Amino acid sequence: MQARSGCPINATIEVIGDKWTLLVLRDVMFGNRRHFRELLAGSEEGIASNILSDRLKRLVAAGLLSRDDAERGQKLEYRLTGAAIELVPTIAHLGAWGVRHRPTTERLRVRAELMAAGGPEFWDEFMDELRESHLGIPYPDRPGKRPTERLAEAYAAACSLE
């Protein structure tokens, strides 16, 4: 796909600049949803199947998702690429902005708050965990809970308050 201009912001927006694309990436990153049905059923925003199919194709073509070609009768599995994993800080900033400037619910903002509070160190750990899960790169030995465990615990605690 040829960008409309040589501007790096434009080139980025042309790939990830619509609502559904970012939400699909969010669900693969934070929800570990890797199959079409998981992404469709787990969509808080109610993405239509034709939109989801289109965005998955676009993300694969743009090099942000890879797709394991399934044998007949098996589910296709989507995985984040290294380029998509590098979007974690951008998505963390978007979430932090939304917490500060938009109405949100406790249950759905708690992970954005944790990402913002953890800052770059937390994002790096989370990206390392995504690299292990999606790319097979071993997670560095670190003390304490992994980022996904901390995110899941925060989400579960927020859900118990509702």
N, C-alpha and C positions, 0 to 999 in steps of 0.2 A: 504494500500500500504506500503510495507516494504522499508525503505530507504536503499540505497546502503552502507551507513556507518553511524556511530554514530555522524558524524560531523554536528553541527547545521546549518552551511552555506550550506552544501550539502543537508540536509533535506529540507531547505527552497527553494533552487534552484530547487529541484525535483518537488515542488508544483507550484511555480510562475516563474520559470526560462525561460519560452519561451515568445517570443514577443506577441503572441495572448492572452495568459492568462493575462498578465499585462494590455493589452489594453482593454480587456473585463472588468477587475476590474476598470480601469480608467473610462470607459463609464458608469458603474453602479454608481461609486462614484461621479463623477463630472458632468455627463450628466443626472443622475437620470433615466437612461434607465433600465427598469425592465422586459421588454418582449422581446422575441426572435426577433420579427419583428423590434422593436425599435433599438435593438442592431445591427441588420443586416443593416437596412437602414441608421442608423446614423454613421456607421463606416467610418471615414475619410480615413482609410487605405484600405478599401474594403475587409473585411474579407469574406471568402466563407461560405456559409450556413453549409456545413459539418464540417468545422473547428470550427465555432461558436458552433454548437451543441455538438461537442466533448469537447470543453473547458468548456462549461456550465456544462456538466456531470462531468468533472474532478473537477471543482470548488465546486460543490455540494458534491461529494465524499470526497474531502479534507476538507470539513467543512468551506469553505470560503463563500459560498453562500448557502442560503436555498431556497427551492422551494415550493411555495404554490400550492398544487395539485388542479388543476382547475376541475370543473365539465365539463361534455361534452359540447362543444361549447364555453367554456370560455378560455381565454388566461392564460397560466402559468405565474406566477409572481415570479421573482427572487429577493431576498433580501440579503444584506450583513449581515454576521454574525459578532459577536464581534471580532473574530480573523481577519477578513478581514478589519474591521474598524481600527484595530491597525496597519495596513499597511500604513495608511495615511502619517506618517512621512517618511517612506521609499520611497513612491511614490513622495512625495514632494522633497526629496533629489535627486531622479532620474531626476525629472523635472528641478531642479536647475542646476544640472550637465549638462543636455542637453542644457540649455540656455547658459551656459558658454563655452561649448566645441563643439557644433554642430550647423550647420546652421538651423535656424528656422524662422518662420514668426511671425510678431507681433501678429496677431490674435490668433495663436495657442500657443504662449509662454506667453501671458499676465497673464494667471492664474498661471502658474508655477512661474512667477516673484512675483506675489502677495503672493503665498504660501511661497516662500523663504523669502520675506520681512517680512511677518507676524510671521515667526518662530514658535517655539513650542506653544506659547500662541494661535496663530491663528489655528494651527493644532488641539489643544485641543478643541477649540470652534467648529471647523468643525466636529471633531469626535463626539462631543456631539450632534450636529445637525443630523449627520448620525445615531446615536443611537436612536434619537427620530423618525426619518423617517423610519428606517429599523427594529428597535427592539421595538419601542413603549415606550422607556424610556424618560420621560419628559425632555425637554431642560431646563437647569438652567436659571433663570431670569438674563439677562445681559443687560446693556444699549447698545444702538446703533444697527446698522444693523447686521443681521446674516451673517456668512461667505458666504453662498450660494448667498445672495443678493449682497455682495461685489464682489464675483467672477463673477456673471452674469453681473453686471454693468461694470466691467473692460473688459469683453469679448465684450459686446455690444459697448463700446467706441472704442475698437480696430477694430471691424468690420466696424464701421462708418468711420474710417480713410482709409480703403482700397478702 
